Amino acid sequence: MLIRFVKANFLKTFSKPSTRIFLLAFGILFFLPMGFFYLLKRRGNAYKSQMQGIRRRLEENGEKASLEAEIRGHVEKKLAFFGKGGRRNAESEIAKILEVRLDEHVKQLLAEEAPEQKDVSYRGVVAESLENPAILLLFIISGFPALLFLLLMSNPYVKYIYERLIMMVFVVFGVTFLVFTILYISPMDASYNMLGENATQERRDQFNATYGLDKPYIQQLVNTFKGIVTLNPGISYQGGEKVIAKLMNKFPITLQLAFSCLLVSVLIAVPSGVLSALKPNSILDYAVMLIALIGLSIPVFWFGLILILNLSIHHHILRATFEPGSWKAYIMPAIVLGTSLAASVARTTRSSMLEVINQDYIVTAKAKGLSRTRVILRHALGNALIPIVTLVGMQFGIMLGGTAVTEMVFNIPGIGSWLVEKQFIPDAPVVVSGVVYIAIVISLMNLFVDILYAFLDPRIKARIKGY
């Protein structure tokens, strides 16, 4: 049973390049000697030479030419019918089809003439060797990290998360490259903005040398990648503070703001959307949709200023400026952002519920005598949650990246306002780190939402298990 498990998971894991690299790296002490064994076995195998001999024979007796003529006739008729004529298109397609058909024919003839001959591949040699208990024991001892990796990849959820994290790495490096390149070719000069127009050229050169701005583009880009990988993106041009420490100091403020906004929006939007869908085209429905439209139309900065004017200046209920450590400081920002998000969520909830409540399984649930509350909450809302969760997850990820306008209106020292302030210098270490942080947060939120789908929809759960 262990042999079957290890062999089956090795074949699955080795088939994908993203998992093959780590598998070979973790089991280098086992897979490297197996590579020499594969080369020896391949040298004594006549499969390739026999295939080449059969291919030459087909060329000499004219079978290849007749097959090419047959394919040419079909391709030219097809291209003429679809109006895609042209010598170049025809020759390219003929060559591709001929190679595939000829390869299949050669393999078929070889299987008939010499059935004992089989192609030798590294994957096949290792899989066949793992059936030997002694070699399997050697793999367990010398390649134990690779065995643990196979165990992890046997879990569909872990494998799915791993694949998405690998994709996220490419996203992060791509975003870093684009942002750094844009900042590099930008006409703005950090030394000019920091030192002022009266600074001498000597002081500017010293500033550029201090922060590595005098180095070539490739060297600066490599240093930026190195800083992202080592979680040490450097120090800010303004104040000389460590970027990663400053980012971590501001993250809790942005996180609390995002959670408070999410709580306000969900508590308002989901019940409003459900009630609106249960009574379509009624006064309640029109009222909810009108309020949602108003919530989408109101500018965030204007709504924030109105709240400050009424709740802070006129009635002195809340403080106009942000007060660290006080939950009251998040009330007005949460209302501003939560209202805007609630409008979108309410409209999505209504449309999703309207699509679900007329389905056959809802009618069946009612016919079974289930209570109206259970039908709505368990069967209707449960199946309508996927688009709602998608929207809420994406918006929450964006808010974790910083809500610059709201933070600046309420003087909140969060990530969004910090990035806006630094991009006008431009403070490259801060801007690049901030954008990479936003990319990571949004990617992780998308991954979390995708995993959450499996608990809401059994069809998606089955798809992930077959991933």
N, C-alpha and C positions, 0 to 999 in steps of 0.2 A: 504493500500500500504506500509506503514511503517512497519507493522507487517510482511508482506511477505519479505521485504528487510532485516530486522534484522534477521529473522529466517533463510533465505536462506544463508546469509553471515556467520551466526553463524555455521551452519552445515558444510560449506566449510572450514572455518577457524579452527574449532575444529577437523576436520578430519586429519590434519597434525600436528605431534608432534612439529615441529619448530615454528608454529604459536600458537599452543594450550597453550604452556607454558606462552607466553606473554599475551595471552588473559585471562587466569586464573589469572595471576599476576595483570593485570590492573583492573580486575573486581572482586577482592577478596571479597569485601564487599557484592557482589551479589551472586557469585558462591559458597561461603562457606555455607550460609544458604540453597542454593539449593542442596548442597551435603547431608545435614541432611534430607531434604525432599525426596531425591532420596532413601536414606537408609530406611526410613519409608515405602515408596511405594514398595520397593523391598522385604521387610520383609513380606508384605501382599500378595505377588504375588506367585502363585503356579506353575509358568511356569517351573522352574528348576526341582522341585520335580516330576512333571508330565512327563517331559522328561526322568528323571532317571527311573521312573516306566515303561515307554514304552521300554526303553533299557533293563531292567531286564526281561521283558516279552519276548522280542525277543531272549534273551539268553536262557530262559527256554524252549520255544517251538521249538528251533533248527533253527530258521531263520538266526541267526547270523552265525551259523556253516555252513549252506548251502551257505550263501553269501561268507564266507571266502573260502570255497572249490571252488566256481566259480571263484573268483578272483585269487586263487592260480593256477588254471589251465591256465588262460590267462597269468599270469606273467611268469610262468615257460616256456610256449611256446615262449613268446617274448624274454626272456633271452637266451633260447637255440638257437633261430633263429639268434640273433645278436652276439652270441658267448660270452655272459657275464654271464655265469653260475656261480654257487656258492651259497651255502646255505645261507650265510650271506646277500648277495645282495638280494636274493629272499625274505627272511623273512622281511627285512627292507622295501622293496617296498610294500609287501602284507599288512603289518601293516598300512602304510600310506594310501593306497587306501581304506582299510577296514574301517578305522576311518572316512574318508570323506564320503564314501557311506553310512555307518551306521548312521552318523549324519544327512545326507540329508533324509534318510528314516524315522528316528525318527521325524524330523520336519514335514514331510509330513503327517505322521499318526496323530500327535498332531493337525495339522491344520484341519484334517478331523473329529477327535473326539471332539475337544474342540476349535472351531474357535475363541471363545471369549478370549482365553488365548494368550497373547503376551509377548515376552521377554522385560524386563525393563532394559534400559541402561541410564547412566547419560546424555549422549548426547540427547537421545530421550526425557527424562523427561524435560530437560531445553528447548528444541525446542518446545515441546508441551505447556509448561508453558508460553512461550513468546507469544503465541496466545491470551493469556488473556491480555486485555488492562491495567488492574491494575498492573499486574506483569511486563509488558513492561515498564510502567511508572516508576516502582521501579528500573528496570534495567537502565533506562536512568539517573535517579537521583543518584543511588548508584554506578553504574558501568560506569559513563560517560567516563573515559579514555578507557575502553574496547570498548565502542561504537565508539569512535574516531578511535581506532585500526581497528574495523570492516570496517569503512568507507575507511580507507587507503587500507586495503586488498581487497576491492571491485574493486580497480583500478588494471588492469592486469599488467601494467608497474611497479607500486609501489610494487606489490606482487612479481614480478619477481626480482626486485632489492633487495628486502628484503631477498628472499631466497638465492641469490648469496652472499649477505653480511654475512649471517649466515654461509655459507660455507667458506667464507674468514676468519671468526673468527677461525674456526677449523684449517685452513691452517696456520694461524699466530701462533697459539699455538703449532701446530705440528712442524713447522720450528724452533720455539724457543727451544722446547725440544731437537730436533736433534742437533742443533748448539751448545747449551750449553753442552750437553752430550759429544759431540766430543771434545770440548775445555777442558772439565773436565778430560777426560781420556788421553788427549794429553800429551806426555812426556815433552813438553816445560814448563818451570817454569817462571812465570811472575816476581817473586821476584828476581830470578837469572838474568834475562835479564835486569831488570830495575836497580838493585843495583850493578850489576857487580860481577865478580867471586871472588873479594877480600872482599866482604861484609861478616860480621860475621853472624852467625846463629841467634843471638839475633835481629839484624836489619831485617833479613828476616822474622822472626816470627812477629816482629812489623808491617812490611809491610802487611803480610797476615792478621793480626788481624784488621788493619785499613780498608782493603777492603773486609773483610768478607771471605777471602779465607781459613781460618782455620775451617770454619763451615762444618758440614756434607753435603753430596751431596743433599739430599732432601731439606734441609733448604736453601741452595744456589739456588736450582731450584725454590722453592716457592718465594724467594725474587726476582728472575729474572722475573717470571710471574707477580708478584706484580708491579715491575717497568714498565713492558710493559703496563699493564692495566692503571696505574696511570700516564703514560707518563713521568715517572721519572726513567729512567734506571740506574741512578747513575752517578758517576764521572769517568773520564778517569784516568788510572793509570799514564799516562804521562802528566804532567802539571796540574792535579787536576781540569780540567775544566768540566762543566756539559755537558754530552753527547748530550742531546736533544737540548741545545742551539747551540752547535757546528754543529750539523746536520742541524739545521734550517739556520745557517749562510752559509753553503756550498750548500744548496739546490738551491737557486736562480742561482748560477753559473752553476750548472749542468743542470737546467731547460733551461736557455738561450742557452747553448751548444746543448742540445737535440733539441730545436726548430729550431735553425739555421741549424743543420744537416738534420732535417726532411724537411725543406723548400728546401734546395739544392737538396736532393734526389728526392723529388716529382716533382720539376720543370724540372729535367733532365730526370727522368726515365719514367714517364707516357707518355709524348709526344713521346719519343723514342720508347717505347714499342708499342704504337698505330700505329706509322708510320711503324714499322717493321712488325706488323701483317697485315696491309693493303697491303703491298707489300712483301708477303712471297717469300723466295728463290731468292730475288733480291740482287743486290750489297749493297743496303741500309740495308737490313735485315742482311746480313752476317757481314757488318761493325758494326752494333749495337750490335749483339750477340758477336762479337769478342771483342769489347770494354768492354762489360759486363763481359765476361770471364776474361779479364785482370783485371778488377776492383775487381772481386772476388778473384783473385790469388795474388794480390799485398799485402804484409804484411803491416799492418797499421803503425807500428813503422818505417818501411823503407820509406814509402811514406811521413810520417811526417818529417823525417830527410832530405829527398830530398827537400821538400818545404822550410824548414828552411835554408838549404844550399844555395838555389837559390834566394828565395825571401827576405831573411833576411841578410845573410852574404855577398853574392856576389852583389846583386842589392839594398839592403837597402830599399826595398819597405815596408816591414812590420817588426815589432819588433819580435825577436826570442823568447822572454819570455812573459808570460802573463801579461797584464796590466789591472787591475781592472777598470771597468767603461768605457772602450773603446770598441766600437763595432768592431774595426779592429782586436782586439785580438781573435775574434771568426772566422775570415775568414779562416785561414789555418786549424784549427781543424774541421770546418764545411766542408771544401773541402775533407779532409781525410776521415772522417766518412760518409759524404754524398755520396762520390763516391762509397764506399764499399756498403752502403745500396742501392744506385741507381742501382747497378748491379743486385742485387736480385729482386728489384721491377720491373725493365725493363723486365727481363726474365718472371716474373709472369704476368705482363701486356700483354706481347706478347702471351703467351700460353692461357690466359683467353680470350683475344680478338679473337684469332683464333677459339676458341670453340664457341664463340657467333655469329660471323658475318655470319656463314653459317646456322643459325637457321631459321625456317620458318617465324617467326615474323619480322626478318630483311628483308627477301624477300618481305613480305607483305608491310612493310613500304616503301620500294623502289617502289613497284608497285602502291602505292597510290600517288606517285609523290612528296614525301617529298625530301627536299634537301639532298645532300650527307653529308653535315656538320651536319644537325640535326639527320640524321639516325645514324651517327657514335657517336656523343656526347650524344644524348638523349637516344637512344635505345640500341646501342651496348655497349658503355662504361658504361652506367648506370647499365646494367645487368652484366657487367664483373667486377664491382668494389668490390664484396664481397671478393674474395681471395686477392685482392690488399689491401683492408682495413685491412684484417686480418694480413697480413705480416707487413704493416706499423705500425699498432697498437702494435704488439708484439715487433717490433724493437724499437719503441719509448719508450715502457715500460722498455726495457732493457737499453736503453741509459739514462733514468731517474734514473736507479739504479747505474749509474756511469760507465764511459768508462775509466777504469784504465790505459790502455796502452797509449791512446791518451792524457789523462790528465798528465801522467808522462813525455811523450815526450815534450809537450809544457809547462810543469811546471804550469798546471792549478790546483788551490787549490779546486778541486771538491770532490764529495763524493767517487768516485772510487779510486782515488789515496790515499785518507785519509784512506779508509778501508784496502788497500793493506799495507800501512805503519804500521797500528795498529795490523794486524794479526800476525806479526812476534814476537810480545812481549810475549804471545798474550794478548791484551787488551780486556778482555771478555765483559765488558759493551759496548764498541764501536762496536766490531764485531757482537755481538748478535743484537744490535740496528740497525746496518747497514743492516744485512741480513733480519731482520723483516721489515725494511723500504722497501727493494727491493721486498719482497714478497707482501707487501700491494700495492705498486705501480703497479706491474705487474698484480695483481688481479683486481685492479681498472681499468686498461687499458683494460683488457679482458672484464670486465663488460661493459665499455663504447663502445667497439667494438660490443659486442652482442646487445646492445640497438641500435646502429647505423644501424645494419642489418635491423631492422624493417622499417627504412626509405628508405632503398635501395631495399628491396625485400618484396612485399606484402604477400608472403607465410609465411615468418618468422614472420611478424606482426600478421597474423592470428593465428600462432602457439603460440605466446606469449599471445595473448588474451584468448586462450584456455588453458593456463598454469594452 
